[in-house]
Amino acid sequence: MKRESIELGGAHGNARARYPVCAEELAEGAGFAAVAVITLALGIGASTAIFSVIENVLMEPFPYPDAQRFMSVQIHERNGASPGAGGFSGPEFLDYVEQNHVLTG
């Protein structure tokens, strides 16, 4: 492995004199450099994708007027046998709509 001696001139040194040495060392470890670049690219891409999903799903409101007023209604049996049963039958839904005095829409 060939090393060159570089004299640093001034506060920053001679940058052009360092380019050949950097290029030589990069060529010697090209596999490592490629893996490092690919790893960084995948990490940045994954972070961007996760942030985009979280922002659009959790942080942005629904594209409806008065989206903060939406709510979910669940059926709870008085004896606690089936808490949060999902969904209503057609006639049951119509009964709730007819007897509703609180909710609008």
C-alpha positions in Angstrom: 0.0 0.0 0.0 1.6 3.2 -1.1 1.3 6.3 1.1 2.2 9.8 0.1 3.3 12.5 2.3 1.3 15.7 1.9 2.3 19.0 3.4 -0.5 21.1 4.6 -0.3 24.7 3.6 -2.4 27.3 5.3 -5.4 26.7 7.4 -7.1 24.3 4.9 -4.1 22.8 3.2 -3.8 22.0 -0.5 -7.1 20.2 -1.3 -6.1 19.3 -4.8 -3.0 17.5 -3.6 -5.2 15.2 -1.4 -7.6 14.1 -4.2 -5.3 11.4 -5.7 -4.7 9.9 -2.3 -8.4 9.9 -1.5 -9.2 8.4 -4.9 -6.6 5.7 -4.4 -7.9 4.7 -1.0 -11.5 4.7 -2.2 -10.5 2.4 -5.1 -8.8 0.0 -2.6 -11.9 -0.2 -0.5 -14.5 0.2 -3.3 -16.6 -2.7 -1.9 -16.9 -1.2 1.5 -17.7 2.2 0.0 -20.4 0.7 -2.2 -22.0 -1.1 0.8 -21.8 2.1 2.9 -23.5 4.2 0.1 -26.2 1.6 -0.4 -26.9 1.3 3.3 -27.2 5.0 3.6 -29.5 5.2 0.6 -31.8 2.4 2.0 -31.9 4.0 5.4 -32.8 7.5 4.1 -35.4 6.0 1.7 -37.0 3.9 4.5 -37.1 6.8 6.9 -38.7 9.0 4.2 -41.3 6.4 3.4 -42.2 5.8 7.1 -42.5 9.5 7.7 -44.7 10.0 4.7 -47.1 7.2 5.8 -47.2 8.4 9.4 -47.8 12.0 8.3 -50.6 11.1 5.9 -52.3 8.5 8.1 -51.9 10.0 11.6 -51.2 13.7 11.3 -53.3 14.8 8.4 -57.1 15.1 8.9 -59.5 13.2 6.8 -60.4 15.0 3.5 -64.0 15.6 4.7 -65.6 18.8 6.0 -65.7 18.7 9.8 -63.6 15.6 10.0 -63.0 16.1 13.7 -66.8 15.4 14.3 -66.7 11.9 12.9 -67.2 9.2 15.5 -67.7 5.4 15.9 -70.7 3.8 17.5 -70.5 0.4 19.0 -73.0 -2.0 20.5 -72.4 -3.1 24.1 -74.6 -5.7 25.8 -75.9 -4.8 29.2 -74.5 -7.9 30.7 -71.1 -7.3 29.1 -71.2 -10.5 27.1 -70.0 -9.0 23.8 -68.4 -5.7 24.3 -68.0 -3.7 21.1 -69.8 -6.0 18.7 -69.1 -4.7 15.3 -71.9 -3.4 13.0 -75.6 -3.1 12.9 -78.3 -4.9 11.0 -80.4 -2.8 8.6 -83.5 -2.6 10.8 -81.3 -1.9 13.9 -79.5 1.0 12.1 -82.9 2.5 11.0 -84.1 2.3 14.7 -81.0 4.2 15.8 -81.4 6.8 13.2 -85.1 7.3 14.1 -84.5 7.5 17.8 -81.4 9.7 17.6 -81.7 13.0 19.4 -78.0 13.8 19.8 -76.0 13.1 16.6 -76.4 15.0 13.4 -75.7 13.9 9.8 
